[in-house]
Amino acid sequence: MKASVFRGPESELAVEDVEVSAVGPRELLVQTAAAGLCHSDLYHLRGVFELPMPTVLGHESAGVVVEVGSDVTDFAPGDHVITCLAPFCGKCSLCLTGRSYLCAGQHSVRAAGEPPRLHQGTTEVHQFLNVSSFAEQLLVHETAAVRIKSEMPLDLAALIGCGVTTGLGAVLNKARVAPGDTVAVIGCGGIGLSAVQGARIAGASRIIAVDLNANKLETARTMGATDIVDGSQLEDGDVAAAIRDLTSGGVDHAIEAVGSAMTATASVEALGIGGTSTIVGLMPSGKTFPVQGRLLLDDRRIQGAYMGAMNFRMAMPRYVDMYLDGRLLLDEMVSSRIELDGIGASFRAMEAGDTLRDVVVF
C-alpha cells in the first residue's frame, strides 16, 4: 500500500510503499476512506514530541473493513468504521470505573517478537497512536474502531475520530455545560469549533469564540457562537478582560483549545465566580502556566479533558446521529480535501493558522 512516511523533523513527508502484515486474531484490516490532519500530528512532525523512526503519522480516520481476525465477533467485512487512538481493554481499573478513554491500551500493541503491523522488508515502520491514518490501509486492534451507519459520509466521519469527539466531549461530558450557562471557547480550530457546537447543543445562553483569525471566527458564528473576540484586534491583548466585559464578570465555562500557557491562563482569568476552565489543547511536555491563587478561592476550577471524556464506542455513534439529524455541522469545518502527497503542504498551512481541518481522501 501507499503511505506517507515520516523519517524525522528535518525530513519532508514522502509517499512510499509500505507492507501490511497478516491480520491478527483480534485485529481489523480497514481500507482507509479519509483521514483528518490534527494539530497533534503537527507537533510530532516538528519534533516537539519524540517518535521512533520511520513512522506513519495520522490518527483521525474512517474507512471500510475488508478483513477481520479469527477471534473478532463484533465486525464483518463491509462495515463502515471510525478508528480511534483510545483502545480500551475493559479490564483495568480505569475501564472498570467508567474512564475507558484513559486506558493505557497496552493490549492493543503487538507483543515483542511478533511481526510489526507495518514494515518495509525487514525494517519496522512504526504505528502512530494505534492507528497510522496516513495510509491506504489500517491494521488496528478491534478495540480501536467503532461501527457506524453506512449513510454517514466517511470523509466527514473521519473528523469524529479525534477533533470532533474531543471538542464536543469536553463540553458535553466533562464540563457538563447546562442550559443557560455562558461559555468561552479559546481557539477555533477543529477542536474549538466542535466545542462551540457542543455549547450550542447544550443550550448555552452566550457562546464567546476567541481566535486570532477572522475567518475562523466567522466560521464559529455559523457553528453557534453568539459573540466573537478577535485577539489580534485587542490593543492590550487581554483576552480574559474582553470576555469578562462581555459577560459582566466572567463566564461559567471556558474551554481552552489552543495548547499554550497564555491561553490556558486566560481561560482561568475569564471565569466568573464558581466557573470552570477545561483545558483541551495539547501543550508540549514540561510546559506550565501561571494562575493567580486568589481566583481559586471563589470556587473556580481547572480540569483537563481527554478524548471527549467518554468511551468512544458510545460517543461517536451519537455524534454521527447528530450530524445526520442536522444538529452537528461538519461540512463547514473542512478547509480542503487533499491527496496523500499533499499532507506536507497542508501541515505548513496549518502551522500558519490558515486552515480549519484538511482531509486526505483516498
ABEGO torsion letter per residue (X at the ends): XBBBBBAEAABBBBBBBBBBBBBBAABBBBBBABBBBBAAAAAAAAGABBBBOBBBBEABBBBBBABBBAABAABBBGBBBBBBABBBAGABAAAAAGBAAABAGAAABBBBGBBBABBBEABBBBBBGGAGABBABBBBBAAABBBBBAABBAAAAAAAAAAAAAAAAAAAAAAGBBBGBBBBBBEABAAAAAAAAAAAAAGBABBBBBBABAAAAAAAAAAGBABBBBAAABAAGBAAAAAAAAAGGEBABBBBAAGBAAAAAAAAAABBBGBBBBBABBBBBGBBBBBBAAAAAAGBBBBBBBGGGBBAAAAAAAAAAAAAAGABBAAAABABBBBAAAAAAAAAAAAAGABABBBBBX
